[in-house]
Amino acid sequence: SGHVRLLPPQNVTLFSKDFAMILAWAPGEDSPPDVTYTVRYESQDRLDRWKKVPHCRNIPRSFCNLTCALPNLYVKVRARVKALWGRSQSPWVKSQFKDYYSDVELAPPVLSLSLRDDSILVRASFPLPTCVESLTWKYDLNLWEAGSEDKKKYEGYFRKDTVTINTTALRGNYCFSARALFESISLKHSEFSQPVCVLLNHKG
């Protein structure tokens, strides 16, 4: 009849990674290779009003980035997904509830350094989705001489700030690393970024 019993997606999970909120799942058992998926979500303040996610309709992949579809970063949402193949569709499977504000997982910032005569300018940038740029991230910056455990800490800079460090007294190979901070229900922070090292006041 062209109707196959399509088993629903498995391990449906709403999770956050690197500033994004993502729904992920695994194909149901014995899924055909060309199966597609459709995702919807609902907010806890408007239950049973499942909203469509235009960029996650009949998709071949097994994840959907919901970050910029969320109408409110402070309200808990959950998502659901079903499998489609030909004229068959599986039952929907729901995730648990999460909200972006308290569940977001941060990514380390990317550092760029500008050397001046007697100072260095350090700027941190974040791989942020545009829809969450209004939230106030901060960052901590560490500076140390390569091979030393003794780190100088610059704490709580806002992400649009540039840190200017006087380098007149620094001679040798110095390294910089930073992490993102976000104050929600508790203080969250990312891992520190990979160190970026520069040779300062090198007489060559």
Order of alpha helices (4+ residues) and beta strands (2+ residues): beta-beta-beta-beta-beta-beta-beta-beta-alpha-beta-beta-beta-beta-beta-beta-beta-beta
